[in-house]
């Protein structure tokens, strides 16, 4: 599933080609995504100028004059730019054609993504109760420490809770906990303030670096230019269960936490 760096990579890739451009028409070939694409999307968006492309958590907000298109890439979705009129392949469900001659094409083989319309996207039910963005000053170690008090859940699902902080998905939670030396199985409420400060710094550093590297391509993800991300070449623990630890040489272990596979080093993480 595309995580925050992949979505931010997509935003950076498509924004320069969308912002300031007028939509000529919207072609919907398949409406059956996670939630049905609105029947009147073409009417609402056609003729409008796209003012900006923003991101909130893993959602892209394509802001036009009278509302915003809320896009989520689901498990296998992608947005890329193509020439208007380019024949569509099987899973290429939507084209947003621009007067510039380019089209923003939404592809989603598994159809778990979303394209929704809202006049006030930050108040939409999907976004209104989200926690702070991880790369802002609103997210810090003190927040994690205070919210974790009395919590018996494991620290990994705790930092993946979107009400705590958005965008720390499975890949980057696994990598950040390794960088901070924290066992992902530890109860969130037993971790000290100092260790949460270290974990917060690791989350920020790893997410920022992953964005610069274009995200992580594990199966389906490509950026707005159709190119894969390269952060997967630098993974220390995610997906490496049974292999050796790059720090100490110990065998990495894999467990299930919150229905997700979690890999950790029994020597480096306590």
C-alpha positions in Angstrom: 0.0 0.0 0.0 1.4 3.5 -0.9 2.4 5.2 2.3 3.0 8.9 3.1 6.3 9.3 1.2 4.8 7.6 -1.9 1.7 9.9 -1.8 3.9 13.0 -1.3 6.2 11.8 -4.2 3.1 11.6 -6.4 1.9 15.1 -5.2 5.3 16.7 -6.1 5.3 14.9 -9.4 1.8 16.0 -10.6 1.4 19.4 -9.0 3.5 21.5 -11.5 1.4 20.1 -14.4 -2.0 20.6 -12.7 -1.8 23.9 -10.8 -3.2 26.8 -12.8 -4.6 24.5 -15.5 -8.3 24.3 -16.6 -10.1 20.9 -16.7 -11.7 20.3 -20.1 -13.5 17.1 -19.1 -13.4 14.0 -16.8 -13.7 10.5 -18.3 -14.8 7.8 -15.9 -14.5 4.3 -17.2 -15.1 2.5 -13.9 -16.9 4.0 -10.9 -16.7 1.0 -8.5 -13.8 1.9 -6.3 -13.7 1.6 -2.5 -16.5 4.1 -2.6 -18.3 4.9 -5.9 -17.0 7.8 -7.9 -19.7 10.5 -7.8 -22.0 10.4 -10.9 -21.7 14.1 -11.4 -17.9 14.4 -11.0 -17.5 15.5 -14.7 -20.1 18.3 -14.2 -18.5 19.5 -10.9 -14.9 19.5 -12.1 -15.0 20.3 -15.9 -14.3 23.9 -16.7 -12.7 24.7 -13.4 -9.1 25.8 -12.8 -7.0 23.6 -10.5 -5.7 26.0 -7.8 -3.3 23.7 -6.0 -2.5 20.0 -5.1 -2.1 19.3 -1.4 -1.7 16.3 0.8 -3.3 15.4 4.1 -2.1 12.1 5.5 -2.3 9.6 2.6 -5.0 11.7 0.8 -4.3 14.0 -2.1 -6.5 17.1 -2.3 -6.8 18.5 -5.8 -8.3 21.9 -5.1 -10.4 23.5 -7.8 -12.5 26.7 -7.6 -15.6 25.3 -6.0 -14.4 22.2 -4.3 -11.7 19.5 -4.0 -11.2 16.1 -5.4 -10.1 13.8 -2.6 -7.9 11.0 -3.9 -6.6 7.9 -2.0 -4.4 5.4 -3.8 -5.6 2.4 -1.9 -3.4 -0.7 -2.1 -2.4 -0.5 -5.8 -3.5 2.9 -7.1 -1.4 5.5 -9.0 -1.8 8.8 -10.6 0.3 9.8 -13.6 0.3 12.2 -16.5 -0.4 11.1 -20.0 -1.2 12.7 -23.3 -5.0 13.3 -23.8 -6.5 10.6 -25.9 -3.9 7.9 -25.1 -5.8 4.6 -25.2 -6.5 3.3 -21.7 -5.4 -0.1 -20.5 -7.6 -2.5 -18.4 -7.2 -0.9 -15.0 -6.9 2.7 -16.0 -10.3 3.9 -14.7 -10.3 7.7 -14.8 -8.8 10.5 -17.0 -8.9 14.2 -15.9 -8.2 16.0 -19.1 -6.6 19.4 -19.1 -6.7 22.2 -21.7 -2.9 21.9 -21.8 -3.3 18.5 -23.7 -2.2 16.4 -20.7 -4.5 14.2 -18.7 -4.2 13.0 -15.1 -4.8 9.2 -15.3 -6.0 7.2 -12.3 -5.0 3.5 -12.4 -6.1 1.0 -9.7 -6.0 -2.8 -10.4 -7.5 -3.7 -7.0 -10.0 -0.8 -6.9 -9.4 -0.1 -3.2 -8.7 3.5 -3.8 -11.0 6.5 -3.9 -11.9 9.6 -5.9 -14.4 11.7 -4.0 -15.7 15.3 -4.2 -16.0 17.7 -1.2 -16.5 21.5 -0.9 -14.7 21.4 2.5 -12.3 18.4 2.3 -10.6 18.9 5.7 -14.1 18.5 7.3 -14.8 15.4 5.3 -15.5 12.3 7.5 -12.3 10.7 6.2 -10.1 13.6 7.2 -11.7 15.5 10.0 -10.3 13.4 12.9 -6.8 12.7 11.7 -3.8 13.5 13.9 -1.0 15.9 13.1 1.3 15.5 10.1 4.6 13.8 11.1 6.9 16.4 9.5 5.4 19.4 11.3 6.1 20.9 14.7 2.7 19.6 15.9 4.2 16.1 16.1 6.9 15.6 18.7 8.1 13.2 21.4 6.1 14.9 24.1 2.9 14.2 22.2 3.8 10.5 21.9 4.8 10.3 25.6 1.6 11.9 26.8 -0.8 10.0 24.6 0.9 6.7 25.4 0.5 6.9 29.2 -1.6 4.0 30.5 -1.7 2.4 27.0 -1.0 -1.4 27.0 -1.0 -1.8 23.2 2.3 -2.5 21.5 4.2 0.6 20.5 4.2 -0.2 16.8 0.4 -0.1 16.3 0.3 2.9 18.6 2.5 5.0 16.3 0.5 3.7 13.3 -2.7 5.0 14.8 -3.9 7.9 12.5 -5.4 9.7 15.5 -1.9 9.8 17.1 0.0 10.8 14.0 -0.8 10.4 10.3 1.2 8.6 7.7 3.5 6.4 9.8 2.6 3.2 7.9 4.0 -0.3 8.3 7.2 0.2 6.4 8.3 3.4 8.1 7.1 2.4 11.6 9.2 -0.7 11.3 12.3 1.2 10.1 11.9 4.0 12.7 11.6 1.6 15.6 14.8 -0.1 14.5 16.6 3.2 14.2 15.4 4.2 17.7 16.4 0.9 19.1 12.8 0.1 20.4 11.3 -3.3 20.3 8.0 -3.0 18.4 6.3 -5.4 20.9 6.9 -3.1 23.9 3.8 -1.7 25.5 3.5 1.9 24.5 2.8 3.1 28.1 6.2 1.7 29.3 8.4 3.7 27.0 10.1 6.7 28.5 9.9 10.3 27.3 13.6 10.3 26.2 13.0 7.2 24.0 9.9 8.8 22.5 12.0 11.9 21.6 14.5 9.6 19.9 11.6 7.8 18.1 10.1 11.0 16.9 13.4 12.2 15.5 13.8 8.8 13.7 10.3 9.0 12.2 10.9 12.5 10.8 14.3 11.7 9.4 13.2 8.4 7.8 10.1 9.8 6.2 11.9 12.9 4.9 14.6 10.7 3.4 12.1 8.3 1.9 10.4 11.3 0.2 13.6 12.5 -1.3 14.3 8.9 -2.6 10.9 8.8 -4.3 9.2 6.4 -1.8 9.4 2.7 -1.6 8.4 0.4 -4.5 7.4 -3.1 -3.2 4.8 -4.1 -5.7 2.7 -1.6 -7.6 3.7 1.9 -6.7 5.0 4.4 -9.2 5.2 8.2 -8.9 3.5 10.8 -11.0 6.2 10.4 -13.6 5.6 6.7 -13.9 9.0 5.9 -12.2 9.4 3.7 -9.1 10.7 4.8 -5.7 14.2 3.7 -4.5 14.0 3.8 -0.7 13.5 0.0 -0.7 17.2 -0.4 -1.4 17.9 1.2 2.0 15.5 -0.8 4.2 17.2 -2.2 7.3 14.5 -4.5 8.7 11.2 -4.3 6.8 10.6 -7.5 4.8 13.9 -9.0 5.9 12.7 -11.5 8.5 15.2 -14.4 8.9 18.0 -12.4 7.3 21.0 -10.8 9.2 20.9 -7.5 10.9 23.0 -4.9 9.1 24.1 -3.4 12.4 25.0 -6.4 14.5 24.7 -9.5 12.4 22.0 -11.2 14.5 19.1 -13.0 12.8 16.1 -10.7 12.4 12.8 -12.0 13.8 9.3 -11.6 12.4 6.1 -11.4 14.5 2.5 -10.3 13.9 1.4 -7.0 15.5 -2.0 -5.6 14.7 -2.4 -8.1 11.8 0.8 -6.7 10.3 4.1 -8.5 9.9 6.8 -6.8 12.0 10.5 -7.5 11.7 12.9 -6.5 14.4 16.4 -7.2 15.7 16.4 -9.0 19.1 19.8 -7.5 20.0 19.5 -3.9 18.7 15.9 -3.3 19.8 14.9 -3.3 23.4 
